[in-house]
């Protein structure tokens, strides 16, 4: 009973600290969704279109991102750093360009097509289409919103929808990133049992977050 009483007494303090941290979370952001869309469009104009060269498009975009935000915040492309991602019933491949406690930036997609639930997250998500098409719909909608290369789908914190994606996108999330991780991990235990891929995802995510924390990016 003593422990319960202490916890109840501490609860208002914990909630106050959370609200204070949440209110100031944006001060740790370094990425601008508008700038990301602008840089994406430049790469799409150069290497996108109906005959898009994904290799050159990705490389060009990463170089533009590194020029804008620095190599200390944007990782280069390595084939061995790509991994599968199964979440909300959807499956694709992704590579982490940046991961910290308040932001992540990834390339995500599939040439085959996938469908699933976005999940409900404590973060804003900005999905800039690079190639192909994304369609998304809310429960009450009978017609989907359609996003094509250069367009950006902003899913606000706390929202969720059904989506279809065939192609690739640059995805930025800003908010409480650790709270999003279980959504990306659970399908391993309930469906795929791809433990090597899970290990790769966990270790690379932790590596990125640790490296960012070392230079004061949280």
Residue, then its C-alpha position, 0 to 999 in steps of 0.5 A: x500500500x505504501x508503494x501505491x501511495x508513493x506512486x499516486x503522489x508521484x503521478x502528478x509530477x510525472x505528468x507535469x514533467x511529460x507535458x513540459x517535455x512534450x511542449x518543448x519537443x519540437x525544439x529538438x527537431x532539425x528537419x523541415x518537411x517543406x525542405x524535404x519535399x523540395x529536395x525530393x522534388x529536385x531528385x524526382x525531376x532529375x531521375x524520377x518519372x515513368x522510367x525512374x532510376x531508383x539507384x540514382x534517385x536515392x543517391x541524388x536525394x541522399x547527397x542533397x540531404x547531406x548537403x542540407x543537414x550534414x553527414x553527421x545527421x544523414x547516413x550514406x547508402x549501403x546495400x547491407x543497411x537495407x532491411x525488411x519492415x513488417x508493421x500493421x500488416x504491410x511489408x516493405x524495405x527500408x534504410x535508416x538515414x537518421x534516427x534520434x529520440x525525436x526524429x527519424x528519416x528513412x527511405x521506405x517502399x516496395x516495387x511489389x505493392x503492400x497494404x496495411x494500417x499506419x498505426x497510431x503514433x505519438x509523432x507526426x509523419x510526413x510521407x513524401x512520394x518518390x516513385x509510384x503511388x500511395x493511397x490512403x483512406x480513413x474509416x468513414x471515407x469511401x474514396x481514397x486520397x491519392x499521392x503521386x511523386x512529389x506529393x507529401x502525405x502528412x499524418x498528424x499525431x494520433x491519427x491512423x488510416x489504411x494505406x496502399x503503397x507501390x513505390x518508394x517514399x522519403x518518410x520523416x517522423x517527428x515526436x516520441x520516436x521510441x514509442x513508435x518502435x513496438x509497432x515496427x517490431x511486433x509483427x516479428x513475433x506474431x507473424x514473420x518470426x524473422x529474428x535476424x531482420x529484427x536484430x538488424x533493425x534494433x541494432x542499426x536503430x540503436x546505433x543511429x540514436x547513440x551516434x546522434x546523442x553523442x553529438x547532442x541531437x536527441 
